[in-house]
Amino acid sequence: MNVNVGTIVRVLRIVAGLVLIALAATNTVGWWGWLGVVPLATGLFRFCPAYTLLGINTCPLKK
């Protein structure tokens, strides 16, 4: 599994995931808030399967 999520995108995914999960846990939003697990997982593992399919890589180039 190659890393394809850069630092800025990684932080944004983790924050968005945690916010959605917190909103779902407090019943502020509906069940769909639990979908925040997806951006949280992709941020923690630094790998996004959709990026692979689309040929996107937000990591800086290695020298």
QUIZI-V914932 format. One record per residue. N is the residue number from 0. SS is DSSP state (alpha for helix, beta for strand, coil for the rest). PHI is phi in whole degrees, 0 to 359 (none if undefined). Layout:
n ss phi
N SS PHI
N SS PHI
This chain:
n ss phi
0 coil none
1 coil 277
2 coil 285
3 coil 223
4 coil 243
5 coil 285
6 alpha 296
7 alpha 296
8 alpha 295
9 alpha 298
10 alpha 297
11 alpha 298
12 alpha 295
13 alpha 295
14 alpha 296
15 alpha 298
16 alpha 298
17 alpha 295
18 alpha 296
19 alpha 297
20 alpha 294
21 alpha 296
22 alpha 294
23 alpha 290
24 alpha 293
25 coil 265
26 coil 60
27 coil 283
28 coil 242
29 coil 284
30 alpha 297
31 alpha 296
32 alpha 297
33 alpha 290
34 alpha 292
35 alpha 297
36 alpha 296
37 alpha 294
38 alpha 296
39 alpha 297
40 alpha 294
41 alpha 293
42 alpha 287
43 alpha 290
44 alpha 273
45 coil 58
46 coil 221
47 coil 236
48 alpha 299
49 alpha 295
50 alpha 298
51 alpha 296
52 alpha 296
53 alpha 269
54 coil 75
55 coil 260
56 coil 215
57 coil 262
58 coil 283
59 coil 293
60 coil 291
61 coil 268
62 coil 269
